[in-house]
Protein backbone atom coordinates (compact mmCIF):
# COMPACT_ATOMS: atom_id res chain seq x y z
CA UNK A 1 0.00 0.00 0.00
CA UNK A 2 2.75 2.46 0.97
CA UNK A 3 4.54 1.89 -2.34
CA UNK A 4 1.38 2.78 -4.31
CA UNK A 5 0.85 5.89 -2.16
CA UNK A 6 4.44 6.99 -2.76
CA UNK A 7 4.05 6.36 -6.49
CA UNK A 8 0.96 8.58 -6.65
CA UNK A 9 2.55 11.28 -4.49
CA UNK A 10 5.64 11.35 -6.69
CA UNK A 11 3.45 12.50 -9.57
CA UNK A 12 2.49 15.62 -7.61
CA UNK A 13 5.88 16.61 -6.23
CA UNK A 14 9.42 17.07 -7.45
CA UNK A 15 10.76 14.82 -4.68
CA UNK A 16 12.33 11.54 -5.80
CA UNK A 17 10.32 8.45 -4.90
CA UNK A 18 13.37 7.12 -3.07
CA UNK A 19 13.22 10.08 -0.67
CA UNK A 20 9.52 9.77 0.18
CA UNK A 21 8.89 7.80 3.38
CA UNK A 22 6.00 7.33 5.80
CA UNK A 23 7.54 10.07 7.95
CA UNK A 24 7.69 12.62 5.09
CA UNK A 25 5.65 15.74 5.74
CA UNK A 26 3.25 16.55 2.93
CA UNK A 27 3.82 20.30 3.27
CA UNK A 28 7.39 20.66 4.54
CA UNK A 29 9.16 17.73 2.86
CA UNK A 30 7.08 17.28 -0.30
CA UNK A 31 6.17 20.98 -0.62
CA UNK A 32 2.53 20.24 -1.38
CA UNK A 33 0.13 23.17 -1.09
CA UNK A 34 -3.39 22.69 0.21
CA UNK A 35 -4.58 22.66 -3.41
CA UNK A 36 -1.98 20.00 -4.25
CA UNK A 37 -3.15 17.91 -1.30
CA UNK A 38 -6.74 18.12 -2.55
CA UNK A 39 -5.57 16.91 -5.98
CA UNK A 40 -3.66 14.04 -4.37
CA UNK A 41 -6.71 13.08 -2.32
CA UNK A 42 -8.80 12.96 -5.51
CA UNK A 43 -6.20 10.67 -7.06
CA UNK A 44 -6.37 8.37 -4.02
CA UNK A 45 -10.16 8.35 -4.13
CA UNK A 46 -10.06 7.28 -7.78
CA UNK A 47 -7.28 4.72 -7.28
CA UNK A 48 -8.80 3.03 -4.24
CA UNK A 49 -12.51 3.58 -5.01
CA UNK A 50 -13.26 5.39 -1.76
CA UNK A 51 -14.46 8.82 -0.68
CA UNK A 52 -12.33 10.76 1.79
CA UNK A 53 -14.36 13.31 3.79
CA UNK A 54 -13.07 16.89 3.78
CA UNK A 55 -12.91 16.99 7.58
CA UNK A 56 -10.46 14.06 7.55
CA UNK A 57 -8.12 15.61 4.98
CA UNK A 58 -6.95 18.32 7.39
CA UNK A 59 -5.55 15.56 9.64
CA UNK A 60 -3.14 14.35 6.94
CA UNK A 61 0.25 15.83 7.75
CA UNK A 62 2.55 12.96 6.77
CA UNK A 63 2.60 10.22 4.17
CA UNK A 64 2.07 7.79 7.04
CA UNK A 65 -1.16 9.55 8.02
CA UNK A 66 -2.48 8.97 4.50
CA UNK A 67 -1.34 5.35 4.50
CA UNK A 68 -2.92 4.65 7.88
CA UNK A 69 -6.25 6.11 6.77
CA UNK A 70 -6.27 4.30 3.42
CA UNK A 71 -5.35 0.96 5.00
CA UNK A 72 -8.40 1.15 7.28
CA UNK A 73 -10.82 1.80 4.40
VOTOR-230871 format. One record per atom (N, C-alpha, C): residue number from 0; residue in one letter; chain; atom name; x, y, z. Coordinates in pm, 1 decimal. Example, Ala and Ser with C-alpha at 12.3 -4.5 7.8 and 13.67 -1.06 7.14 Angstrom:
resi=0&resn=A&chain=A&name=N&X=1319.0&Y=-569.0&Z=780.0
resi=0&resn=A&chain=A&name=CA&X=1230.0&Y=-450.0&Z=780.0
resi=0&resn=A&chain=A&name=C&X=1320.0&Y=-330.0&Z=780.0
resi=1&resn=S&chain=A&name=N&X=1285.0&Y=-225.0&Z=708.0
resi=1&resn=S&chain=A&name=CA&X=1367.0&Y=-106.0&Z=714.0
resi=1&resn=S&chain=A&name=C&X=1290.0&Y=3.0&Z=787.0
This chain:
resi=0&resn=X&chain=A&name=N&X=83.4&Y=-119.2&Z=0.0
resi=0&resn=X&chain=A&name=CA&X=0.0&Y=0.0&Z=0.0
resi=0&resn=X&chain=A&name=C&X=87.7&Y=125.3&Z=0.0
resi=1&resn=X&chain=A&name=N&X=189.7&Y=127.7&Z=87.0
resi=1&resn=X&chain=A&name=CA&X=274.7&Y=245.8&Z=97.1
resi=1&resn=X&chain=A&name=C&X=345.0&Y=275.3&Z=-35.1
resi=2&resn=X&chain=A&name=N&X=386.9&Y=169.3&Z=-104.9
resi=2&resn=X&chain=A&name=CA&X=453.6&Y=188.8&Z=-233.8
resi=2&resn=X&chain=A&name=C&X=361.7&Y=257.4&Z=-334.0
resi=3&resn=X&chain=A&name=N&X=234.8&Y=217.3&Z=-338.9
resi=3&resn=X&chain=A&name=CA&X=138.3&Y=278.4&Z=-431.3
resi=3&resn=X&chain=A&name=C&X=114.7&Y=423.5&Z=-393.4
resi=4&resn=X&chain=A&name=N&X=105.4&Y=451.5&Z=-263.8
resi=4&resn=X&chain=A&name=CA&X=85.1&Y=588.9&Z=-216.2
resi=4&resn=X&chain=A&name=C&X=203.4&Y=675.6&Z=-257.5
resi=5&resn=X&chain=A&name=N&X=323.9&Y=624.3&Z=-238.7
resi=5&resn=X&chain=A&name=CA&X=444.3&Y=699.5&Z=-276.1
resi=5&resn=X&chain=A&name=C&X=447.7&Y=722.3&Z=-426.4
resi=6&resn=X&chain=A&name=N&X=408.5&Y=622.3&Z=-502.6
resi=6&resn=X&chain=A&name=CA&X=405.1&Y=636.0&Z=-648.6
resi=6&resn=X&chain=A&name=C&X=311.6&Y=749.1&Z=-690.6
resi=7&resn=X&chain=A&name=N&X=193.1&Y=752.8&Z=-632.8
resi=7&resn=X&chain=A&name=CA&X=96.1&Y=858.0&Z=-665.1
resi=7&resn=X&chain=A&name=C&X=148.5&Y=994.1&Z=-620.6
resi=8&resn=X&chain=A&name=N&X=202.2&Y=1001.0&Z=-499.0
resi=8&resn=X&chain=A&name=CA&X=255.3&Y=1127.8&Z=-448.8
resi=8&resn=X&chain=A&name=C&X=368.8&Y=1181.1&Z=-535.6
resi=9&resn=X&chain=A&name=N&X=450.5&Y=1092.0&Z=-588.4
resi=9&resn=X&chain=A&name=CA&X=564.2&Y=1135.2&Z=-669.5
resi=9&resn=X&chain=A&name=C&X=520.2&Y=1205.9&Z=-797.3
resi=10&resn=X&chain=A&name=N&X=397.3&Y=1183.3&Z=-839.2
resi=10&resn=X&chain=A&name=CA&X=344.9&Y=1250.3&Z=-957.4
resi=10&resn=X&chain=A&name=C&X=307.4&Y=1395.4&Z=-928.0
resi=11&resn=X&chain=A&name=N&X=292.7&Y=1429.6&Z=-800.0
resi=11&resn=X&chain=A&name=CA&X=248.6&Y=1562.4&Z=-760.7
resi=11&resn=X&chain=A&name=C&X=359.1&Y=1645.8&Z=-696.0
resi=12&resn=X&chain=A&name=N&X=478.5&Y=1590.8&Z=-687.3
resi=12&resn=X&chain=A&name=CA&X=588.0&Y=1661.2&Z=-622.5
resi=12&resn=X&chain=A&name=C&X=716.5&Y=1638.4&Z=-700.4
resi=13&resn=X&chain=A&name=N&X=814.1&Y=1723.1&Z=-678.4
resi=13&resn=X&chain=A&name=CA&X=942.4&Y=1706.8&Z=-744.6
resi=13&resn=X&chain=A&name=C&X=1036.6&Y=1616.8&Z=-665.6
resi=14&resn=X&chain=A&name=N&X=993.0&Y=1569.9&Z=-549.5
resi=14&resn=X&chain=A&name=CA&X=1075.9&Y=1481.7&Z=-467.5
resi=14&resn=X&chain=A&name=C&X=1090.1&Y=1345.4&Z=-534.8
resi=15&resn=X&chain=A&name=N&X=1208.9&Y=1287.9&Z=-526.2
resi=15&resn=X&chain=A&name=CA&X=1232.6&Y=1154.4&Z=-579.9
resi=15&resn=X&chain=A&name=C&X=1157.7&Y=1051.6&Z=-495.6
resi=16&resn=X&chain=A&name=N&X=1105.5&Y=950.3&Z=-561.6
resi=16&resn=X&chain=A&name=CA&X=1032.4&Y=844.9&Z=-490.1
resi=16&resn=X&chain=A&name=C&X=1117.3&Y=782.9&Z=-379.9
resi=17&resn=X&chain=A&name=N&X=1247.4&Y=773.5&Z=-403.8
resi=17&resn=X&chain=A&name=CA&X=1337.0&Y=711.8&Z=-306.7
resi=17&resn=X&chain=A&name=C&X=1346.2&Y=792.8&Z=-177.2
resi=18&resn=X&chain=A&name=N&X=1311.8&Y=921.6&Z=-184.0
resi=18&resn=X&chain=A&name=CA&X=1321.7&Y=1007.8&Z=-66.7
resi=18&resn=X&chain=A&name=C&X=1188.6&Y=1026.5&Z=6.0
resi=19&resn=X&chain=A&name=N&X=1082.6&Y=966.6&Z=-45.8
resi=19&resn=X&chain=A&name=CA&X=951.7&Y=977.0&Z=18.4
resi=19&resn=X&chain=A&name=C&X=933.6&Y=857.2&Z=111.1
resi=20&resn=X&chain=A&name=N&X=909.0&Y=885.6&Z=238.4
resi=20&resn=X&chain=A&name=CA&X=888.6&Y=780.2&Z=338.1
resi=20&resn=X&chain=A&name=C&X=758.3&Y=806.9&Z=412.2
resi=21&resn=X&chain=A&name=N&X=720.8&Y=715.4&Z=498.7
resi=21&resn=X&chain=A&name=CA&X=599.9&Y=732.9&Z=579.8
resi=21&resn=X&chain=A&name=C&X=610.8&Y=855.1&Z=669.2
resi=22&resn=X&chain=A&name=N&X=733.1&Y=892.3&Z=706.9
resi=22&resn=X&chain=A&name=CA&X=753.8&Y=1007.2&Z=794.7
resi=22&resn=X&chain=A&name=C&X=759.3&Y=1140.0&Z=720.0
resi=23&resn=X&chain=A&name=N&X=760.1&Y=1137.6&Z=587.8
resi=23&resn=X&chain=A&name=CA&X=769.3&Y=1261.6&Z=508.8
resi=23&resn=X&chain=A&name=C&X=647.1&Y=1348.9&Z=531.4
resi=24&resn=X&chain=A&name=N&X=673.0&Y=1476.3&Z=557.4
resi=24&resn=X&chain=A&name=CA&X=565.5&Y=1573.7&Z=574.2
resi=24&resn=X&chain=A&name=C&X=513.7&Y=1614.6&Z=437.1
resi=25&resn=X&chain=A&name=N&X=382.8&Y=1616.7&Z=422.8
resi=25&resn=X&chain=A&name=CA&X=324.8&Y=1654.8&Z=293.4
resi=25&resn=X&chain=A&name=C&X=359.7&Y=1798.5&Z=257.3
resi=26&resn=X&chain=A&name=N&X=354.9&Y=1887.9&Z=354.1
resi=26&resn=X&chain=A&name=CA&X=381.6&Y=2029.7&Z=326.7
resi=26&resn=X&chain=A&name=C&X=530.8&Y=2061.1&Z=330.2
resi=27&resn=X&chain=A&name=N&X=598.5&Y=2026.1&Z=437.3
resi=27&resn=X&chain=A&name=CA&X=738.6&Y=2065.9&Z=454.2
resi=27&resn=X&chain=A&name=C&X=833.9&Y=1986.7&Z=364.7
resi=28&resn=X&chain=A&name=N&X=821.8&Y=1854.8&Z=362.7
resi=28&resn=X&chain=A&name=CA&X=916.3&Y=1772.7&Z=286.3
resi=28&resn=X&chain=A&name=C&X=880.0&Y=1762.6&Z=138.3
resi=29&resn=X&chain=A&name=N&X=751.5&Y=1747.0&Z=109.6
resi=29&resn=X&chain=A&name=CA&X=708.5&Y=1728.4&Z=-29.6
resi=29&resn=X&chain=A&name=C&X=663.3&Y=1858.4&Z=-94.6
resi=30&resn=X&chain=A&name=N&X=654.2&Y=1964.7&Z=-14.6
resi=30&resn=X&chain=A&name=CA&X=617.0&Y=2097.9&Z=-62.1
resi=30&resn=X&chain=A&name=C&X=482.9&Y=2099.2&Z=-135.2
resi=31&resn=X&chain=A&name=N&X=386.5&Y=2025.4&Z=-80.6
resi=31&resn=X&chain=A&name=CA&X=252.7&Y=2024.3&Z=-138.2
resi=31&resn=X&chain=A&name=C&X=168.8&Y=2134.9&Z=-74.6
resi=32&resn=X&chain=A&name=N&X=104.4&Y=2214.2&Z=-157.7
resi=32&resn=X&chain=A&name=CA&X=13.4&Y=2317.2&Z=-108.7
resi=32&resn=X&chain=A&name=C&X=-119.4&Y=2251.1&Z=-73.1
resi=33&resn=X&chain=A&name=N&X=-208.0&Y=2325.9&Z=-12.3
resi=33&resn=X&chain=A&name=CA&X=-339.0&Y=2269.4&Z=21.1
resi=33&resn=X&chain=A&name=C&X=-413.7&Y=2228.0&Z=-105.9
resi=34&resn=X&chain=A&name=N&X=-396.4&Y=2301.8&Z=-213.3
resi=34&resn=X&chain=A&name=CA&X=-458.4&Y=2265.7&Z=-341.2
resi=34&resn=X&chain=A&name=C&X=-396.8&Y=2136.1&Z=-395.5
resi=35&resn=X&chain=A&name=N&X=-265.0&Y=2123.3&Z=-382.7
resi=35&resn=X&chain=A&name=CA&X=-198.0&Y=2000.0&Z=-424.7
resi=35&resn=X&chain=A&name=C&X=-250.4&Y=1880.6&Z=-345.6
resi=36&resn=X&chain=A&name=N&X=-266.6&Y=1899.7&Z=-215.7
resi=36&resn=X&chain=A&name=CA&X=-315.2&Y=1791.1&Z=-130.1
resi=36&resn=X&chain=A&name=C&X=-455.5&Y=1748.8&Z=-172.4
resi=37&resn=X&chain=A&name=N&X=-539.4&Y=1844.8&Z=-207.4
resi=37&resn=X&chain=A&name=CA&X=-673.5&Y=1811.7&Z=-255.3
resi=37&resn=X&chain=A&name=C&X=-665.5&Y=1729.8&Z=-384.7
resi=38&resn=X&chain=A&name=N&X=-574.6&Y=1765.5&Z=-473.7
resi=38&resn=X&chain=A&name=CA&X=-557.0&Y=1690.6&Z=-598.3
resi=38&resn=X&chain=A&name=C&X=-509.2&Y=1549.0&Z=-570.4
resi=39&resn=X&chain=A&name=N&X=-416.4&Y=1535.6&Z=-475.6
resi=39&resn=X&chain=A&name=CA&X=-365.5&Y=1404.1&Z=-437.1
resi=39&resn=X&chain=A&name=C&X=-478.0&Y=1319.8&Z=-378.0
resi=40&resn=X&chain=A&name=N&X=-559.6&Y=1380.1&Z=-293.3
resi=40&resn=X&chain=A&name=CA&X=-671.4&Y=1308.3&Z=-232.2
resi=40&resn=X&chain=A&name=C&X=-767.1&Y=1257.6&Z=-339.8
resi=41&resn=X&chain=A&name=N&X=-793.9&Y=1339.6&Z=-440.1
resi=41&resn=X&chain=A&name=CA&X=-879.6&Y=1296.2&Z=-550.8
resi=41&resn=X&chain=A&name=C&X=-818.4&Y=1176.0&Z=-623.2
resi=42&resn=X&chain=A&name=N&X=-688.4&Y=1178.7&Z=-641.0
resi=42&resn=X&chain=A&name=CA&X=-620.2&Y=1066.6&Z=-706.3
resi=42&resn=X&chain=A&name=C&X=-633.3&Y=939.4&Z=-622.3
resi=43&resn=X&chain=A&name=N&X=-620.8&Y=952.7&Z=-488.9
resi=43&resn=X&chain=A&name=CA&X=-636.5&Y=836.8&Z=-401.8
resi=43&resn=X&chain=A&name=C&X=-780.2&Y=786.0&Z=-404.3
resi=44&resn=X&chain=A&name=N&X=-875.8&Y=876.3&Z=-407.9
resi=44&resn=X&chain=A&name=CA&X=-1016.2&Y=834.7&Z=-413.5
resi=44&resn=X&chain=A&name=C&X=-1042.5&Y=753.2&Z=-539.9
resi=45&resn=X&chain=A&name=N&X=-988.2&Y=800.0&Z=-652.7
resi=45&resn=X&chain=A&name=CA&X=-1005.9&Y=727.5&Z=-778.4
resi=45&resn=X&chain=A&name=C&X=-933.3&Y=593.6&Z=-776.8
resi=46&resn=X&chain=A&name=N&X=-810.0&Y=593.6&Z=-728.9
resi=46&resn=X&chain=A&name=CA&X=-728.1&Y=472.2&Z=-728.2
resi=46&resn=X&chain=A&name=C&X=-787.1&Y=362.7&Z=-639.7
resi=47&resn=X&chain=A&name=N&X=-834.5&Y=401.8&Z=-521.3
resi=47&resn=X&chain=A&name=CA&X=-880.0&Y=303.3&Z=-424.4
resi=47&resn=X&chain=A&name=C&X=-1031.9&Y=291.2&Z=-416.6
resi=48&resn=X&chain=A&name=N&X=-1105.8&Y=368.9&Z=-496.6
resi=48&resn=X&chain=A&name=CA&X=-1250.8&Y=357.8&Z=-501.2
resi=48&resn=X&chain=A&name=C&X=-1319.1&Y=393.4&Z=-370.7
resi=49&resn=X&chain=A&name=N&X=-1267.5&Y=495.2&Z=-303.0
resi=49&resn=X&chain=A&name=CA&X=-1326.2&Y=539.5&Z=-176.2
resi=49&resn=X&chain=A&name=C&X=-1352.0&Y=689.4&Z=-181.2
resi=50&resn=X&chain=A&name=N&X=-1426.0&Y=737.7&Z=-82.7
resi=50&resn=X&chain=A&name=CA&X=-1445.8&Y=881.9&Z=-67.6
resi=50&resn=X&chain=A&name=C&X=-1384.2&Y=924.0&Z=65.0
resi=51&resn=X&chain=A&name=N&X=-1300.1&Y=1026.1&Z=59.1
resi=51&resn=X&chain=A&name=CA&X=-1233.0&Y=1075.8&Z=179.1
resi=51&resn=X&chain=A&name=C&X=-1300.6&Y=1206.4&Z=218.9
resi=52&resn=X&chain=A&name=N&X=-1365.6&Y=1209.8&Z=335.5
resi=52&resn=X&chain=A&name=CA&X=-1435.9&Y=1330.7&Z=379.2
resi=52&resn=X&chain=A&name=C&X=-1340.5&Y=1448.7&Z=399.2
resi=53&resn=X&chain=A&name=N&X=-1388.4&Y=1567.8&Z=365.3
resi=53&resn=X&chain=A&name=CA&X=-1306.9&Y=1689.2&Z=377.9
resi=53&resn=X&chain=A&name=C&X=-1253.5&Y=1708.1&Z=519.3
resi=54&resn=X&chain=A&name=N&X=-1334.3&Y=1677.8&Z=620.2
resi=54&resn=X&chain=A&name=CA&X=-1290.9&Y=1699.5&Z=758.2
resi=54&resn=X&chain=A&name=C&X=-1175.7&Y=1608.0&Z=797.3
resi=55&resn=X&chain=A&name=N&X=-1155.5&Y=1498.4&Z=726.8
resi=55&resn=X&chain=A&name=CA&X=-1045.8&Y=1406.2&Z=754.9
resi=55&resn=X&chain=A&name=C&X=-916.3&Y=1454.1&Z=689.2
resi=56&resn=X&chain=A&name=N&X=-928.5&Y=1518.4&Z=574.6
resi=56&resn=X&chain=A&name=CA&X=-811.8&Y=1560.9&Z=497.5
resi=56&resn=X&chain=A&name=C&X=-720.4&Y=1651.7&Z=579.1
resi=57&resn=X&chain=A&name=N&X=-776.4&Y=1738.4&Z=661.0
resi=57&resn=X&chain=A&name=CA&X=-694.8&Y=1831.9&Z=739.2
resi=57&resn=X&chain=A&name=C&X=-604.8&Y=1760.4&Z=839.0
resi=58&resn=X&chain=A&name=N&X=-635.6&Y=1634.5&Z=870.5
resi=58&resn=X&chain=A&name=CA&X=-555.0&Y=1556.2&Z=964.4
resi=58&resn=X&chain=A&name=C&X=-434.3&Y=1490.5&Z=898.1
resi=59&resn=X&chain=A&name=N&X=-426.4&Y=1495.7&Z=765.8
resi=59&resn=X&chain=A&name=CA&X=-314.2&Y=1435.4&Z=694.0
resi=59&resn=X&chain=A&name=C&X=-195.7&Y=1530.6&Z=695.0
resi=60&resn=X&chain=A&name=N&X=-94.5&Y=1499.5&Z=773.9
resi=60&resn=X&chain=A&name=CA&X=25.2&Y=1582.8&Z=774.9
resi=60&resn=X&chain=A&name=C&X=146.8&Y=1508.3&Z=719.8
resi=61&resn=X&chain=A&name=N&X=143.6&Y=1375.8&Z=729.6
resi=61&resn=X&chain=A&name=CA&X=254.8&Y=1295.8&Z=676.8
resi=61&resn=X&chain=A&name=C&X=202.8&Y=1190.1&Z=580.1
resi=62&resn=X&chain=A&name=N&X=294.5&Y=1132.5&Z=506.9
resi=62&resn=X&chain=A&name=CA&X=260.2&Y=1022.3&Z=416.7
resi=62&resn=X&chain=A&name=C&X=202.4&Y=906.6&Z=497.7
resi=63&resn=X&chain=A&name=N&X=256.1&Y=884.8&Z=616.5
resi=63&resn=X&chain=A&name=CA&X=207.2&Y=779.4&Z=703.9
resi=63&resn=X&chain=A&name=C&X=62.7&Y=799.5&Z=745.6
resi=64&resn=X&chain=A&name=N&X=23.3&Y=925.9&Z=768.3
resi=64&resn=X&chain=A&name=CA&X=-116.2&Y=955.1&Z=801.9
resi=64&resn=X&chain=A&name=C&X=-208.9&Y=910.0&Z=689.1
resi=65&resn=X&chain=A&name=N&X=-169.4&Y=939.3&Z=566.1
resi=65&resn=X&chain=A&name=CA&X=-247.7&Y=896.8&Z=449.7
resi=65&resn=X&chain=A&name=C&X=-254.2&Y=745.2&Z=442.3
resi=66&resn=X&chain=A&name=N&X=-139.9&Y=680.5&Z=458.1
resi=66&resn=X&chain=A&name=CA&X=-134.4&Y=534.8&Z=449.7
resi=66&resn=X&chain=A&name=C&X=-220.8&Y=469.1&Z=556.4
resi=67&resn=X&chain=A&name=N&X=-212.4&Y=520.4&Z=678.0
resi=67&resn=X&chain=A&name=CA&X=-291.9&Y=464.6&Z=787.6
resi=67&resn=X&chain=A&name=C&X=-439.8&Y=476.3&Z=757.6
resi=68&resn=X&chain=A&name=N&X=-483.2&Y=591.6&Z=708.1
resi=68&resn=X&chain=A&name=CA&X=-625.0&Y=610.8&Z=676.5
resi=68&resn=X&chain=A&name=C&X=-668.1&Y=515.8&Z=564.7
resi=69&resn=X&chain=A&name=N&X=-589.8&Y=511.0&Z=457.8
resi=69&resn=X&chain=A&name=CA&X=-627.0&Y=430.0&Z=342.1
resi=69&resn=X&chain=A&name=C&X=-628.4&Y=280.4&Z=375.9
resi=70&resn=X&chain=A&name=N&X=-539.6&Y=237.1&Z=463.5
resi=70&resn=X&chain=A&name=CA&X=-535.2&Y=96.5&Z=500.0
resi=70&resn=X&chain=A&name=C&X=-657.4&Y=53.7&Z=580.8
resi=71&resn=X&chain=A&name=N&X=-721.8&Y=149.4&Z=647.5
resi=71&resn=X&chain=A&name=CA&X=-840.2&Y=115.5&Z=727.8
resi=71&resn=X&chain=A&name=C&X=-968.7&Y=121.3&Z=644.9
resi=72&resn=X&chain=A&name=N&X=-961.3&Y=167.6&Z=523.7
resi=72&resn=X&chain=A&name=CA&X=-1081.7&Y=180.2&Z=440.2
resi=72&resn=X&chain=A&name=C&X=-1092.8&Y=70.9&Z=338.4
